């Protein structure tokens, strides 16, 4: 799997483990605000998000990093065993 990382090597955007909104959705939110002049609440209602999430994305307080590079990640299968 290839993921986007910032200049410190941390995952960003959709590849971040806490991401709940796709990069495509972020682009759509910004397009609705910047190109269509929709209000935060209108966007939030259409996309079933909170107004605060929409506002932070539109103001570039969230999801504002651009990839510094792309990193190949290999997913190791870890066996969690409990010894009792």
Backbone torsions as a table, in degrees:
resi	resn	phi	psi	omega
1	UNK	NA	140.7	178.3
2	UNK	-110.4	130.4	-176.8
3	UNK	-126.2	153.6	176.6
4	UNK	-83.6	137.6	177.6
5	UNK	-131.9	154.5	177.6
6	UNK	-85.6	-172.4	-176.9
7	UNK	-67.3	-15.1	177.1
8	UNK	-96.0	-1.8	178.3
9	UNK	90.6	6.3	179.7
10	UNK	-86.2	143.7	177.8
11	UNK	-64.1	142.7	178.5
12	UNK	-134.4	165.8	176.8
13	UNK	65.8	-146.2	-177.6
14	UNK	-63.0	-22.7	-177.9
15	UNK	-82.0	-7.1	176.7
16	UNK	-72.1	142.0	-174.2
17	UNK	-66.4	-21.5	178.6
18	UNK	-97.5	2.3	-177.6
19	UNK	-67.5	131.5	177.8
20	UNK	-115.4	-12.0	-177.9
21	UNK	-120.4	131.6	-178.6
22	UNK	-70.5	160.8	176.4
23	UNK	-61.9	-35.3	178.5
24	UNK	-64.1	-39.2	178.7
25	UNK	-66.6	-40.0	177.7
26	UNK	-61.1	-44.5	177.3
27	UNK	-61.4	-41.0	179.0
28	UNK	-63.4	-43.9	178.8
29	UNK	-58.7	-47.8	-178.8
30	UNK	-67.5	-36.1	177.1
31	UNK	-64.7	-43.2	179.7
32	UNK	-61.6	-37.4	-179.1
33	UNK	-77.1	-50.0	-172.4
34	UNK	-79.2	-40.6	-175.8
35	UNK	-93.7	-32.4	-175.6
36	UNK	-105.5	-3.0	178.0
37	UNK	54.3	36.7	178.1
38	UNK	-79.1	151.0	177.6
39	UNK	-79.2	157.0	-179.7
40	UNK	-55.2	-45.0	-177.6
41	UNK	-64.9	-37.8	178.2
42	UNK	-63.6	-44.8	178.6
43	UNK	-63.2	-45.0	-179.3
44	UNK	-58.6	-43.0	-179.3
45	UNK	-67.9	-41.9	-179.3
46	UNK	-64.4	-40.2	-174.4
47	UNK	-99.8	2.8	178.9
48	UNK	58.2	49.2	176.9
49	UNK	-123.5	171.0	175.6
50	UNK	-83.6	154.3	179.5
51	UNK	-61.6	-39.0	-177.7
52	UNK	-65.9	-37.6	177.4
53	UNK	-64.5	-46.4	179.4
54	UNK	-60.5	-45.8	-179.1
55	UNK	-61.2	-44.5	-178.7
56	UNK	-66.0	-35.4	177.0
57	UNK	-69.5	-44.8	-179.4
58	UNK	-65.7	-32.1	179.5
59	UNK	-88.3	4.7	178.9
60	UNK	60.6	31.5	172.7
61	UNK	-86.6	-23.8	176.7
62	UNK	-126.4	147.3	176.8
63	UNK	55.5	46.8	-176.7
64	UNK	-108.5	-1.9	-178.5
65	UNK	-84.4	145.6	173.3
66	UNK	-106.5	147.6	-178.3
67	UNK	-61.1	131.9	174.6
68	UNK	-81.7	-38.5	176.4
69	UNK	-160.5	176.2	177.7
70	UNK	-115.1	140.8	-173.8
71	UNK	-126.7	136.0	176.7
72	UNK	-85.5	127.3	-179.2
73	UNK	-113.7	131.2	173.1
74	UNK	-106.6	132.3	-176.8
75	UNK	-94.2	110.9	178.6
76	UNK	-84.2	139.2	176.3
77	UNK	-87.4	117.3	-179.7
78	UNK	-104.2	133.9	176.5
79	UNK	-98.2	118.9	177.6
80	UNK	-93.1	109.5	177.4
81	UNK	-113.9	143.1	178.0
82	UNK	-110.1	127.9	177.8
83	UNK	-102.8	117.0	179.3
84	UNK	-121.4	NA	NA
